Amino acid sequence: MSKKPKNRLDEQIDENLRRVYQTAASEPVPDRFTQLLDQLRKAEGDKPNSEADA
């Protein structure tokens, strides 16, 4: 399968998507998500070992 050379519009779209993704990826995790993850970890820790292995 041969790749078609990208035109300038495709390059701009790629560049903008990369920029938006990079910005979102560098933002801190919201406190609410961190709290939910802590609750899930605690709930997992409360389960008997036999369920954790299943």
MMTF fields as JSON, N, C-alpha, C and O atoms, coordinates in Angstrom:
{
  "mmtfVersion": "1.0.0",
  "mmtfProducer": "UNKNOWN",
  "numBonds": 215,
  "numAtoms": 216,
  "numGroups": 54,
  "numChains": 1,
  "numModels": 1,
  "chainsPerModel": [1],
  "groupsPerChain": [54],
  "chainIdList": ["A"],
  "bondAtomList": [4, 2, 8, 6, 12, 10, 16, 14, 20, 18, 24, 22, 28, 26, 32, 30, 36, 34, 40, 38, 44, 42, 48, 46, 52, 50, 56, 54, 60, 58, 64, 62, 68, 66, 72, 70, 76, 74, 80, 78, 84, 82, 88, 86, 92, 90, 96, 94, 100, 98, 104, 102, 108, 106, 112, 110, 116, 114, 120, 118, 124, 122, 128, 126, 132, 130, 136, 134, 140, 138, 144, 142, 148, 146, 152, 150, 156, 154, 160, 158, 164, 162, 168, 166, 172, 170, 176, 174, 180, 178, 184, 182, 188, 186, 192, 190, 196, 194, 200, 198, 204, 202, 208, 206, 212, 210],
  "bondOrderList": [1, 1, 1, 1, 1, 1, 1, 1, 1, 1, 1, 1, 1, 1, 1, 1, 1, 1, 1, 1, 1, 1, 1, 1, 1, 1, 1, 1, 1, 1, 1, 1, 1, 1, 1, 1, 1, 1, 1, 1, 1, 1, 1, 1, 1, 1, 1, 1, 1, 1, 1, 1, 1],
  "groupList": [{"groupName": "MET", "atomNameList": ["N", "CA", "C", "O"], "elementList": ["N", "C", "C", "O"], "formalChargeList": [0, 0, 0, 0], "bondAtomList": [1, 0, 2, 1, 3, 2], "bondOrderList": [1, 1, 2], "singleLetterCode": "M", "chemCompType": "L-PEPTIDE LINKING"}, {"groupName": "SER", "atomNameList": ["N", "CA", "C", "O"], "elementList": ["N", "C", "C", "O"], "formalChargeList": [0, 0, 0, 0], "bondAtomList": [1, 0, 2, 1, 3, 2], "bondOrderList": [1, 1, 2], "singleLetterCode": "S", "chemCompType": "L-PEPTIDE LINKING"}, {"groupName": "LYS", "atomNameList": ["N", "CA", "C", "O"], "elementList": ["N", "C", "C", "O"], "formalChargeList": [0, 0, 0, 0], "bondAtomList": [1, 0, 2, 1, 3, 2], "bondOrderList": [1, 1, 2], "singleLetterCode": "K", "chemCompType": "L-PEPTIDE LINKING"}, {"groupName": "PRO", "atomNameList": ["N", "CA", "C", "O"], "elementList": ["N", "C", "C", "O"], "formalChargeList": [0, 0, 0, 0], "bondAtomList": [1, 0, 2, 1, 3, 2], "bondOrderList": [1, 1, 2], "singleLetterCode": "P", "chemCompType": "L-PEPTIDE LINKING"}, {"groupName": "ASN", "atomNameList": ["N", "CA", "C", "O"], "elementList": ["N", "C", "C", "O"], "formalChargeList": [0, 0, 0, 0], "bondAtomList": [1, 0, 2, 1, 3, 2], "bondOrderList": [1, 1, 2], "singleLetterCode": "N", "chemCompType": "L-PEPTIDE LINKING"}, {"groupName": "ARG", "atomNameList": ["N", "CA", "C", "O"], "elementList": ["N", "C", "C", "O"], "formalChargeList": [0, 0, 0, 0], "bondAtomList": [1, 0, 2, 1, 3, 2], "bondOrderList": [1, 1, 2], "singleLetterCode": "R", "chemCompType": "L-PEPTIDE LINKING"}, {"groupName": "LEU", "atomNameList": ["N", "CA", "C", "O"], "elementList": ["N", "C", "C", "O"], "formalChargeList": [0, 0, 0, 0], "bondAtomList": [1, 0, 2, 1, 3, 2], "bondOrderList": [1, 1, 2], "singleLetterCode": "L", "chemCompType": "L-PEPTIDE LINKING"}, {"groupName": "ASP", "atomNameList": ["N", "CA", "C", "O"], "elementList": ["N", "C", "C", "O"], "formalChargeList": [0, 0, 0, 0], "bondAtomList": [1, 0, 2, 1, 3, 2], "bondOrderList": [1, 1, 2], "singleLetterCode": "D", "chemCompType": "L-PEPTIDE LINKING"}, {"groupName": "GLU", "atomNameList": ["N", "CA", "C", "O"], "elementList": ["N", "C", "C", "O"], "formalChargeList": [0, 0, 0, 0], "bondAtomList": [1, 0, 2, 1, 3, 2], "bondOrderList": [1, 1, 2], "singleLetterCode": "E", "chemCompType": "L-PEPTIDE LINKING"}, {"groupName": "GLN", "atomNameList": ["N", "CA", "C", "O"], "elementList": ["N", "C", "C", "O"], "formalChargeList": [0, 0, 0, 0], "bondAtomList": [1, 0, 2, 1, 3, 2], "bondOrderList": [1, 1, 2], "singleLetterCode": "Q", "chemCompType": "L-PEPTIDE LINKING"}, {"groupName": "ILE", "atomNameList": ["N", "CA", "C", "O"], "elementList": ["N", "C", "C", "O"], "formalChargeList": [0, 0, 0, 0], "bondAtomList": [1, 0, 2, 1, 3, 2], "bondOrderList": [1, 1, 2], "singleLetterCode": "I", "chemCompType": "L-PEPTIDE LINKING"}, {"groupName": "VAL", "atomNameList": ["N", "CA", "C", "O"], "elementList": ["N", "C", "C", "O"], "formalChargeList": [0, 0, 0, 0], "bondAtomList": [1, 0, 2, 1, 3, 2], "bondOrderList": [1, 1, 2], "singleLetterCode": "V", "chemCompType": "L-PEPTIDE LINKING"}, {"groupName": "TYR", "atomNameList": ["N", "CA", "C", "O"], "elementList": ["N", "C", "C", "O"], "formalChargeList": [0, 0, 0, 0], "bondAtomList": [1, 0, 2, 1, 3, 2], "bondOrderList": [1, 1, 2], "singleLetterCode": "Y", "chemCompType": "L-PEPTIDE LINKING"}, {"groupName": "THR", "atomNameList": ["N", "CA", "C", "O"], "elementList": ["N", "C", "C", "O"], "formalChargeList": [0, 0, 0, 0], "bondAtomList": [1, 0, 2, 1, 3, 2], "bondOrderList": [1, 1, 2], "singleLetterCode": "T", "chemCompType": "L-PEPTIDE LINKING"}, {"groupName": "ALA", "atomNameList": ["N", "CA", "C", "O"], "elementList": ["N", "C", "C", "O"], "formalChargeList": [0, 0, 0, 0], "bondAtomList": [1, 0, 2, 1, 3, 2], "bondOrderList": [1, 1, 2], "singleLetterCode": "A", "chemCompType": "L-PEPTIDE LINKING"}, {"groupName": "PHE", "atomNameList": ["N", "CA", "C", "O"], "elementList": ["N", "C", "C", "O"], "formalChargeList": [0, 0, 0, 0], "bondAtomList": [1, 0, 2, 1, 3, 2], "bondOrderList": [1, 1, 2], "singleLetterCode": "F", "chemCompType": "L-PEPTIDE LINKING"}, {"groupName": "GLY", "atomNameList": ["N", "CA", "C", "O"], "elementList": ["N", "C", "C", "O"], "formalChargeList": [0, 0, 0, 0], "bondAtomList": [1, 0, 2, 1, 3, 2], "bondOrderList": [1, 1, 2], "singleLetterCode": "G", "chemCompType": "PEPTIDE LINKING"}],
  "groupTypeList": [0, 1, 2, 2, 3, 2, 4, 5, 6, 7, 8, 9, 10, 7, 8, 4, 6, 5, 5, 11, 12, 9, 13, 14, 14, 1, 8, 3, 11, 3, 7, 5, 15, 13, 9, 6, 6, 7, 9, 6, 5, 2, 14, 8, 16, 7, 2, 3, 4, 1, 8, 14, 7, 14],
  "groupIdList": [1, 2, 3, 4, 5, 6, 7, 8, 9, 10, 11, 12, 13, 14, 15, 16, 17, 18, 19, 20, 21, 22, 23, 24, 25, 26, 27, 28, 29, 30, 31, 32, 33, 34, 35, 36, 37, 38, 39, 40, 41, 42, 43, 44, 45, 46, 47, 48, 49, 50, 51, 52, 53, 54],
  "secStructList": [7, 7, 7, 7, 7, 7, 7, 2, 2, 2, 2, 2, 2, 2, 2, 2, 2, 2, 2, 2, 2, 2, 2, 2, 2, 2, 1, 7, 7, 7, 2, 2, 2, 2, 2, 2, 2, 2, 2, 2, 2, 2, 2, 2, 2, 2, 1, 7, 2, 2, 2, 2, 2, 7],
  "xCoordList": [0.839, 0.0, 0.884, 1.694, 0.741, 1.562, 0.848, -0.373, 1.646, 1.075, 1.057, 2.028, -0.057, -0.215, 0.459, 0.285, 1.22, 1.827, 0.734, -0.312, 0.993, 0.008, 0.036, 1.093, -1.151, -1.202, -1.12, -1.155, -1.013, -0.807, -1.962, -1.734, -3.188, -4.338, -4.249, -4.496, -3.9, -3.738, -2.632, -2.764, -1.557, -0.454, -0.905, -0.538, -1.702, -2.208, -3.153, -3.101, -4.004, -4.923, -4.132, -4.414, -3.143, -2.299, -1.604, -1.562, -1.072, -0.355, -1.292, -0.93, -2.488, -3.452, -3.938, -4.081, -4.188, -4.606, -3.515, -3.8, -2.265, -1.136, -1.064, -0.858, -1.235, -1.163, -2.282, -2.028, -3.501, -4.627, -4.404, -4.624, -3.968, -3.718, -2.629, -2.772, -1.56, -0.45, -0.905, -0.519, -1.716, -2.234, -3.098, -2.94, -4.006, -4.887, -4.091, -4.394, -3.08, -2.287, -1.434, -1.074, -1.106, -0.253, -1.051, -0.463, -2.378, -3.203, -3.234, -3.167, -3.335, -3.396, -4.722, -5.735, -4.687, -5.895, -6.801, -6.336, -8.08, -8.985, -9.068, -8.972, -9.245, -9.317, -10.399, -10.202, -11.523, -12.633, -12.198, -12.552, -11.453, -10.967, -9.996, -10.04, -9.125, -8.166, -8.9, -8.531, -9.933, -10.721, -11.417, -11.447, -11.974, -12.638, -11.651, -11.965, -10.461, -9.439, -9.034, -8.841, -8.907, -8.585, -9.686, -9.402, -10.935, -12.057, -12.026, -12.259, -11.741, -11.671, -10.525, -10.683, -9.386, -8.249, -8.578, -8.228, -9.248, -9.63, -10.616, -10.494, -11.59, -12.574, -11.896, -12.269, -10.911, -10.164, -9.381, -9.257, -8.857, -8.093, -8.969, -8.473, -10.262, -11.186, -11.698, -12.283, -11.49, -11.981, -11.127, -9.927, -11.737, -10.95, -10.008, -10.287, -8.895, -7.884, -8.417, -7.971, -9.368, -9.871, -10.549, -10.462, -11.224, -11.868, -10.837, -11.004, -9.782, -8.765, -8.016, -7.557, -7.887, -7.17, -8.026, -7.485, -9.339, -10.247, -10.228, -10.941],
  "yCoordList": [-1.176, 0.0, 1.238, 1.419, 2.075, 3.274, 4.438, 4.58, 5.266, 6.428, 7.609, 7.879, 8.293, 9.487, 10.653, 10.801, 11.482, 12.635, 13.541, 13.745, 14.068, 14.932, 16.317, 16.867, 16.856, 18.239, 19.162, 18.697, 20.432, 21.41, 21.4, 21.545, 21.232, 21.197, 20.016, 20.168, 18.846, 17.66, 17.878, 17.458, 18.525, 18.803, 19.75, 19.574, 20.756, 21.695, 21.004, 21.255, 20.144, 19.394, 18.523, 18.503, 17.804, 16.956, 17.782, 17.39, 18.904, 19.779, 20.295, 20.295, 20.731, 21.236, 20.131, 20.362, 18.947, 17.827, 17.469, 17.211, 17.455, 17.18, 18.225, 17.891, 19.478, 20.575, 20.448, 20.589, 20.185, 20.04, 18.843, 18.935, 17.717, 16.527, 16.799, 16.425, 17.438, 17.725, 18.626, 18.415, 19.62, 20.526, 19.759, 19.921, 18.927, 18.152, 17.15, 16.937, 16.538, 15.524, 16.139, 15.451, 17.42, 18.049, 18.668, 19.124, 18.687, 19.237, 18.273, 17.058, 18.813, 17.941, 17.171, 17.614, 16.027, 15.223, 15.95, 16.358, 16.115, 16.796, 16.06, 14.834, 16.818, 16.24, 15.17, 14.147, 15.392, 14.418, 13.065, 12.027, 13.051, 11.796, 11.106, 9.888, 11.889, 11.326, 10.702, 9.623, 11.376, 10.837, 9.538, 8.585, 9.5, 8.283, 7.124, 5.99, 7.414, 6.368, 5.842, 4.639, 6.737, 6.318, 5.424, 4.429, 5.781, 4.96, 3.578, 2.575, 3.521, 2.223, 1.375, 0.17, 1.992, 1.25, 0.702, -0.43, 1.514, 1.081, -0.088, -1.069, 0.024, -1.047, -2.331, -3.42, -2.217, -3.388, -4.0, -5.222, -3.179, -3.667, -4.37, -5.212, -4.052, -4.658, -6.015, -6.751, -6.363, -7.638, -8.791, -8.625, -9.965, -11.157, -11.511, -11.207, -12.152, -12.491, -13.362, -13.229, -14.261, -15.157, -14.397, -14.819, -13.285, -12.488, -11.696, -11.508, -11.231, -10.438, -11.298, -10.782, -12.588, -13.477, -13.932, -14.406, -13.805, -14.306, -13.464, -13.758],
  "zCoordList": [0.0, 0.0, 0.0, 0.909, -0.988, -1.074, -0.398, -0.477, 0.269, 0.941, -0.018, -0.725, -0.021, -0.837, -0.119, 1.091, -0.825, -0.167, 0.413, -0.202, 1.586, 2.226, 1.603, 1.294, 1.431, 0.967, 2.181, 3.32, 1.945, 3.028, 4.026, 5.227, 3.556, 4.452, 5.408, 6.605, 4.895, 5.745, 6.777, 7.926, 6.376, 7.304, 8.411, 9.572, 8.048, 9.051, 10.032, 11.236, 9.516, 10.38, 11.343, 12.541, 10.825, 11.678, 12.761, 13.928, 12.366, 13.296, 14.393, 15.57, 14.01, 14.986, 15.93, 17.131, 15.399, 16.256, 17.257, 18.427, 16.798, 17.701, 18.813, 19.98, 18.44, 19.414, 20.457, 21.653, 20.016, 20.941, 21.855, 23.063, 21.285, 22.095, 23.126, 24.29, 22.716, 23.622, 24.765, 25.915, 24.457, 25.482, 26.478, 27.688, 25.981, 26.861, 27.691, 28.865, 27.091, 27.798, 28.898, 29.853, 28.782, 29.783, 30.937, 31.918, 30.827, 31.898, 33.085, 32.902, 34.295, 35.472, 35.517, 34.975, 36.168, 36.336, 37.337, 38.401, 37.01, 37.942, 39.287, 39.339, 40.361, 41.705, 41.801, 42.458, 41.161, 41.227, 40.655, 41.216, 39.574, 38.999, 39.949, 40.119, 40.563, 41.509, 42.69, 43.155, 43.174, 44.277, 43.881, 44.66, 42.68, 42.208, 42.078, 42.44, 41.561, 41.447, 42.825, 42.999, 43.795, 45.159, 45.729, 46.397, 45.464, 45.939, 45.299, 45.974, 44.009, 43.316, 43.857, 44.054, 44.096, 44.646, 46.036, 46.368, 46.832, 48.174, 48.081, 48.814, 47.179, 47.001, 46.533, 46.969, 45.657, 45.196, 46.342, 46.421, 47.224, 48.36, 49.38, 50.129, 49.432, 50.374, 49.914, 50.709, 48.638, 48.112, 48.617, 48.834, 48.807, 49.144, 48.004, 46.844, 48.331, 47.325, 46.208, 45.068, 46.499, 45.476, 44.347, 43.194, 44.644, 43.596, 42.8, 41.595, 43.448, 42.763, 41.748, 40.729, 42.007, 41.107, 39.938, 38.939, 40.027, 38.993, 37.76, 36.8]
}
